[in-house]
Amino acid sequence: LGRLVVLTPVLETASSRLGLVTVDTGDWSFLPRWHAEAVTAAAAEVRRGLVQMPVFRDYLFRQKSQANISLARSLGHDLTNVIATSKFDILAIQNWLRKRTAASGDPASPREQLLAESVQGLLNTTKFMQEIVNIYRAFSYMDEPKWERVDLNGLVGHLCSLFRLTLSRRVEVIDDLDPAVPAVMCEPRLVQLALFNLLTNANQAIKRLGEHVAGTITVSTRAASGEMAEITVADSGAGIRGPDGALLEGDALFQVFFLGITTRREGEDKGEGLGLNWVWSIIRDFHGGEITPGNRPEGGAAFRLRLPVRGRAGLAAETPEEAAHA
């Protein structure tokens, strides 16, 4: 605690007054006119508050998580309906163009080809929008998980291809996938959400270097010891820094996963502080995996995720054949 000053009411004879109680670690010192019982009571209240803070933080996160699960489910449903309607309209235009070209019997003119390509581009955009919506609505599956044995390289490769469509040309995404990585028992939609949050965080870190600075995000996989599969998301951005702009080190690096903690500097959009907290919940709490943040010597940050190949300990979703060979 260091040095703590508590403002507390103290009864003295027939009157009541306010005074300052000073509590030091190791020994207590207080003004002689005060009762020792008041100091003891104040210290007990402070101690109780400090003990209850982590419990309250967890409770707050659970409440926010539940609210976000409901929001993700509702928004996902509404946006899916809007996208589906737009997709049907575009498909109707595409079918009309094809029938018109076929009925004429002549090859499509350059203008007709350009129109057909534009319509196909709009159709591709609706598919892309739906995939993004599906990723963000994945948090609602915390309540209803679907465990699958997943090709991790396939999942990572598909996500990287999707994320590239959201980036400017100055940011490059490199996937370095180890073919020896085994399939992993996981909730693929939640793993995608965790990785998408890390990729978004990496892109934001590159932006902090300047609007016109080029950067790279490298996503790699490898088989790790202890029947684990490892995914690393590394970037060439500004690194993991505190609100004061200084690089974080050691245990301080893990502060970025706490609810309400932000690494963004003054003046930047601080958001809700949920992105990396979701990553922690998905990888550590939900999958029983590990996550390690770090600053790279050459600059930028790296987040290493480790997922158990057999899934979370005690998971009952494995097949009978897998259980027999466990």
Summary of the structure (lengths in Angstrom):
residues: 326
radius of gyration: 27.2
end to end distance: 47.9
largest distance: 106.8
contacts: 900
relative contact order: 0.09
helix: 49%
strand: 21%
